[in-house]
């Protein structure tokens, strides 16, 4: 069997049937007026929250989530004690410098306001 012929045959038959269906549908719509469809009332059954299947599904999804958290935590590269102390000291020095700068700017602006307001 030639697989190429099989696929080409199905594509051609789809094209033919699609064109035929379009022509038939257009003739039908011209011949018959549109009828209004009756609205169907959907019956909804209230879900019970204490169903065993819902509890079991929740339990499995919670377990899966915790497994994935554990897997991601194993991939984390934790810094050494030396790197942690170095990073912390850099942050503290930058905070100290920024605090002194903002204090000086505040003092300068408050003196300028006293000079103009009096």
DOLUM-8619 format. One line per field, with one value per residue: residue number from 1; residue in one letter; x, y, z of N, C-alpha, C in turn. Coordinates in pm, 1 decimal. Layout:
papa: c(NUM;...)
nudren: c(A;...)
n.east: c(X;...)
n.north: c(Y;...)
n.up: c(Z;...)
ca.east: c(X;...)
ca.north: c(Y;...)
ca.up: c(Z;...)
c.east: c(X;...)
c.north: c(Y;...)
c.up: c(Z;...)
//
This chain:
papa: c(1;2;3;4;5;6;7;8;9;10;11;12;13;14;15;16;17;18;19;20;21;22;23;24;25;26;27;28;29;30;31;32;33;34;35;36;37;38;39;40;41;42;43;44;45;46;47;48;49;50;51;52;53;54;55;56;57;58;59;60;61;62;63;64;65;66;67;68;69;70;71;72;73;74;75;76;77;78;79;80;81;82;83;84;85;86;87;88;89;90;91;92;93;94;95;96;97;98;99;100;101;102;103;104;105;106;107;108;109;110;111;112;113;114;115;116;117;118)
nudren: c(X;X;X;X;X;X;X;X;X;X;X;X;X;X;X;X;X;X;X;X;X;X;X;X;X;X;X;X;X;X;X;X;X;X;X;X;X;X;X;X;X;X;X;X;X;X;X;X;X;X;X;X;X;X;X;X;X;X;X;X;X;X;X;X;X;X;X;X;X;X;X;X;X;X;X;X;X;X;X;X;X;X;X;X;X;X;X;X;X;X;X;X;X;X;X;X;X;X;X;X;X;X;X;X;X;X;X;X;X;X;X;X;X;X;X;X;X;X)
n.east: c(82.5;43.3;119.8;112.6;-84.8;-307.5;-329.5;-356.2;-591.7;-775.9;-760.5;-853.3;-1111.9;-1215.8;-1214.0;-1398.3;-1635.3;-1667.7;-1719.3;-1952.4;-2121.4;-2140.7;-2278.4;-2520.4;-2610.4;-2650.2;-2857.3;-3058.7;-3100.0;-3210.2;-3451.4;-3604.3;-3754.6;-3596.4;-3622.3;-3711.4;-3531.7;-3617.3;-3539.8;-3341.3;-3376.0;-3126.7;-3041.5;-2906.7;-2707.9;-2639.8;-2311.0;-2162.0;-1953.6;-1838.1;-1781.6;-1622.7;-1453.9;-1380.5;-1231.8;-1026.4;-910.0;-821.1;-631.4;-441.0;-354.6;-241.1;-33.4;118.7;195.5;359.0;561.0;675.3;767.1;965.7;1139.9;1220.5;1348.3;1571.7;1722.3;1815.9;2090.1;2268.5;2421.5;2757.5;2879.2;3066.9;3010.1;2753.5;2796.7;2959.1;2783.2;2581.0;2721.6;2784.2;2527.9;2452.5;2643.5;2573.4;2313.2;2371.3;2525.3;2332.8;2140.5;2282.4;2326.0;2059.0;1980.6;2148.9;2059.1;1795.1;1836.7;1961.5;1757.1;1556.8;1672.6;1693.2;1417.6;1345.5;1489.8;1364.4;1090.8;1096.6)
n.north: c(-118.8;222.2;483.0;754.4;783.7;716.1;927.5;1146.5;1080.1;1099.9;1370.4;1483.8;1382.4;1505.6;1770.1;1763.5;1675.9;1882.2;2101.0;2011.3;1991.7;2257.8;2368.4;2229.6;2314.5;2587.0;2582.8;2465.4;2658.7;2861.9;2755.4;2685.3;2861.7;3008.5;2849.9;2923.2;2805.3;2619.1;2714.6;2520.3;2403.1;2387.9;2137.9;2156.8;1990.1;2020.7;2022.8;1818.1;1904.9;1729.0;1493.2;1182.9;1147.1;1406.0;1488.3;1303.0;1367.2;1624.4;1565.4;1415.3;1610.9;1795.7;1642.9;1603.9;1867.4;1922.0;1734.9;1842.6;2086.5;1997.6;1880.8;2108.2;2251.4;2094.9;2162.1;2413.6;2633.2;2686.0;2961.0;2982.8;3016.8;3221.2;3366.6;3455.7;3623.1;3817.1;3927.8;4028.3;4222.5;4403.4;4494.4;4620.5;4829.2;4980.2;5057.5;5218.5;5425.9;5532.6;5619.7;5823.0;6002.5;6071.7;6189.8;6416.3;6556.6;6606.9;6772.0;6993.1;7081.2;7146.3;7362.3;7545.6;7591.6;7714.4;7947.7;8074.4;8084.5;8181.7)
n.up: c(0.0;-73.1;123.7;79.5;-118.6;26.2;212.0;37.6;-84.8;124.6;181.2;-56.1;-59.3;164.7;82.9;-127.2;0.0;181.4;13.9;-107.0;114.2;190.9;-23.7;-10.0;240.6;196.3;9.6;162.2;359.6;211.5;132.8;362.7;631.9;920.1;1231.7;1562.8;1835.6;2122.4;2450.1;2651.9;2976.6;3203.6;3422.7;3728.6;3955.7;4291.0;4413.5;4652.8;4915.4;5084.7;4956.6;4905.7;4682.4;4609.4;4828.7;4822.1;4574.0;4630.0;4825.5;4679.4;4496.7;4673.1;4780.9;4548.5;4494.6;4718.5;4672.2;4439.3;4540.9;4716.6;4529.0;4381.6;4585.0;4626.8;4409.1;4457.5;4500.7;4774.6;4945.8;5080.4;5422.6;5431.0;5194.9;5259.0;5482.5;5362.2;5166.5;5333.1;5477.5;5273.3;5205.2;5446.8;5460.1;5231.4;5301.2;5524.0;5405.5;5229.2;5414.9;5554.0;5340.7;5265.6;5508.3;5517.8;5288.3;5364.2;5589.6;5466.1;5288.1;5473.0;5609.6;5397.9;5352.6;5594.8;5565.1;5345.9;5424.8;5681.9)
ca.east: c(0.0;114.2;64.3;89.5;-214.7;-411.8;-344.6;-407.6;-730.8;-860.1;-764.5;-941.1;-1250.1;-1257.3;-1240.7;-1522.0;-1749.7;-1683.2;-1783.7;-2088.5;-2199.4;-2165.1;-2382.1;-2645.8;-2652.8;-2700.3;-2987.8;-3152.2;-3131.4;-3296.1;-3581.4;-3680.5;-3729.7;-3530.7;-3712.8;-3652.0;-3513.9;-3661.4;-3429.4;-3345.3;-3343.7;-3019.2;-3060.6;-2778.9;-2711.1;-2539.9;-2201.6;-2139.0;-1811.7;-1784.6;-1770.8;-1490.2;-1368.7;-1325.7;-1129.5;-912.1;-845.7;-748.7;-516.0;-340.5;-295.8;-155.8;88.4;196.6;253.9;468.7;671.2;740.8;840.1;1087.8;1228.6;1279.0;1438.9;1697.9;1797.5;1864.1;2230.7;2274.5;2553.4;2836.2;2874.8;3151.1;2935.8;2640.9;2849.4;3003.8;2665.9;2513.9;2800.8;2767.9;2394.6;2452.9;2721.3;2494.6;2203.0;2430.5;2560.6;2208.3;2080.1;2357.2;2298.9;1922.7;1978.9;2210.8;1969.5;1681.1;1882.3;1984.8;1628.7;1483.2;1735.0;1651.1;1277.9;1342.6;1545.0;1264.9;963.8;1135.4)
ca.north: c(0.0;349.3;570.3;885.6;781.0;715.2;1062.7;1233.6;1043.8;1154.1;1515.9;1517.7;1352.7;1609.9;1891.3;1743.4;1671.9;2016.0;2186.1;1961.5;2026.4;2402.4;2393.9;2178.1;2398.7;2713.8;2555.9;2440.9;2782.8;2941.4;2693.0;2680.4;2973.0;2971.2;2825.7;2955.0;2687.6;2635.6;2714.4;2405.6;2435.5;2301.4;2092.8;2153.3;1921.5;2081.2;1933.4;1806.5;1926.5;1620.7;1372.3;1121.5;1165.1;1541.5;1490.6;1225.6;1445.4;1734.2;1507.2;1381.8;1733.6;1853.3;1561.6;1633.8;2000.3;1912.0;1665.4;1936.8;2182.6;1928.8;1865.7;2239.4;2289.8;2022.9;2226.1;2545.0;2638.6;2770.1;3024.0;2940.7;3113.0;3334.9;3446.2;3518.7;3733.5;3921.2;3993.5;4103.0;4341.5;4497.6;4554.4;4711.8;4948.3;5060.8;5117.6;5324.9;5537.7;5593.2;5689.9;5946.6;6092.4;6125.4;6278.7;6543.1;6625.8;6654.4;6884.4;7104.5;7132.5;7209.2;7493.1;7633.6;7628.8;7813.2;8072.6;8140.8;8107.5;8270.4)
ca.up: c(0.0;-78.4;227.9;18.7;-186.2;128.5;266.1;-67.7;-106.5;231.6;167.7;-167.7;-22.6;258.7;5.6;-202.2;89.9;238.7;-86.1;-124.1;232.4;187.2;-123.9;43.5;351.9;144.9;-51.4;270.7;428.4;124.3;118.8;487.0;723.2;1045.0;1343.2;1691.7;1919.1;2260.5;2545.3;2740.9;3114.7;3250.6;3559.9;3798.8;4083.3;4379.0;4450.1;4796.0;4942.8;5165.9;4877.7;4923.1;4565.7;4613.1;4934.1;4773.0;4468.2;4696.3;4893.3;4578.6;4441.7;4777.5;4785.9;4427.7;4513.3;4814.1;4604.4;4348.9;4623.5;4761.1;4413.9;4350.7;4693.5;4608.0;4300.7;4502.1;4540.3;4892.7;4960.8;5196.7;5534.3;5394.1;5097.6;5328.6;5563.9;5269.1;5108.3;5439.9;5510.3;5162.5;5219.5;5561.5;5425.1;5137.4;5377.9;5606.7;5317.0;5181.4;5528.5;5577.7;5228.6;5277.4;5624.7;5480.1;5194.9;5442.9;5671.8;5375.8;5240.5;5583.3;5634.2;5287.5;5374.9;5705.0;5513.5;5261.4;5498.1;5789.4)
c.east: c(86.3;47.6;33.0;-45.9;-327.8;-437.3;-401.5;-554.9;-820.9;-869.4;-859.6;-1086.2;-1302.3;-1293.2;-1373.4;-1642.7;-1773.4;-1754.2;-1928.5;-2176.1;-2232.5;-2276.0;-2517.2;-2698.7;-2709.7;-2836.0;-3093.8;-3195.6;-3220.6;-3437.4;-3664.7;-3649.5;-3667.9;-3634.9;-3639.1;-3645.0;-3559.5;-3539.4;-3445.7;-3301.5;-3239.9;-3045.4;-2924.4;-2797.9;-2604.4;-2434.7;-2184.7;-1989.8;-1751.1;-1781.2;-1632.4;-1399.0;-1306.1;-1213.4;-1005.0;-837.4;-765.6;-621.6;-405.1;-276.5;-204.6;-24.2;178.1;266.1;373.9;587.6;748.7;819.4;972.1;1188.2;1295.9;1376.5;1572.8;1784.1;1856.7;2011.0;2240.6;2413.7;2624.4;2826.0;2954.1;3078.1;2819.1;2687.2;2894.8;2886.2;2593.8;2589.8;2789.2;2632.7;2392.9;2530.5;2641.2;2378.7;2255.1;2464.2;2435.6;2139.8;2149.4;2328.6;2159.8;1908.5;2037.6;2121.0;1849.4;1719.1;1902.9;1852.1;1548.5;1542.9;1697.9;1506.3;1266.7;1391.9;1439.9;1138.3;990.0;1099.4)
c.north: c(124.4;445.0;708.2;891.6;785.0;855.9;1157.7;1205.8;1102.5;1304.5;1558.0;1492.0;1455.3;1736.5;1880.2;1747.5;1807.0;2107.9;2142.5;2001.4;2174.3;2436.3;2346.9;2266.4;2530.3;2695.6;2535.5;2570.3;2872.8;2886.1;2703.0;2801.3;2921.3;2954.4;2858.9;2828.7;2718.4;2628.5;2597.2;2448.7;2335.7;2265.2;2080.2;2081.1;1982.3;1978.5;1933.3;1820.5;1811.8;1488.2;1313.0;1144.4;1304.8;1551.7;1416.5;1301.7;1559.2;1680.8;1474.1;1506.5;1800.8;1775.9;1590.1;1768.7;1993.3;1835.4;1759.7;2042.4;2121.2;1913.7;1998.3;2284.1;2216.5;2087.6;2360.9;2533.7;2737.5;2832.1;2971.8;3048.6;3238.7;3425.5;3520.8;3637.7;3848.3;3997.8;4079.0;4229.8;4446.6;4568.8;4654.7;4839.9;5037.2;5128.8;5233.4;5447.2;5609.3;5671.8;5822.2;6047.8;6154.6;6218.4;6415.1;6623.2;6682.4;6775.9;7008.4;7165.2;7199.3;7346.0;7593.1;7678.8;7730.5;7948.9;8147.2;8173.5;8199.9;8225.0)
c.up: c(0.0;19.8;171.8;-49.8;-85.0;181.9;161.0;-92.4;0.9;222.2;56.6;-131.7;76.4;184.5;-67.2;-110.3;153.4;142.5;-104.8;-5.9;234.7;90.2;-73.6;154.8;300.8;78.6;55.6;336.8;343.3;119.5;245.9;572.9;853.1;1153.9;1471.8;1775.3;2060.3;2351.4;2639.3;2879.8;3162.6;3395.7;3624.6;3930.2;4171.6;4417.8;4600.9;4820.8;5022.3;5089.2;4895.0;4803.6;4563.4;4716.0;4887.4;4665.1;4528.6;4761.6;4792.9;4519.6;4545.0;4787.7;4666.7;4440.8;4607.8;4755.1;4514.8;4425.2;4670.6;4648.6;4380.3;4459.7;4682.7;4500.2;4342.3;4542.6;4655.4;4905.3;5085.3;5305.1;5498.8;5294.8;5163.9;5410.7;5473.9;5209.4;5211.3;5473.3;5399.5;5173.9;5334.0;5531.2;5330.5;5210.0;5462.4;5521.7;5268.0;5292.5;5557.0;5466.0;5240.0;5398.3;5592.0;5384.7;5270.0;5526.6;5584.6;5328.3;5352.0;5617.3;5525.1;5308.8;5489.1;5657.8;5431.8;5339.1;5616.4;5921.0)
//
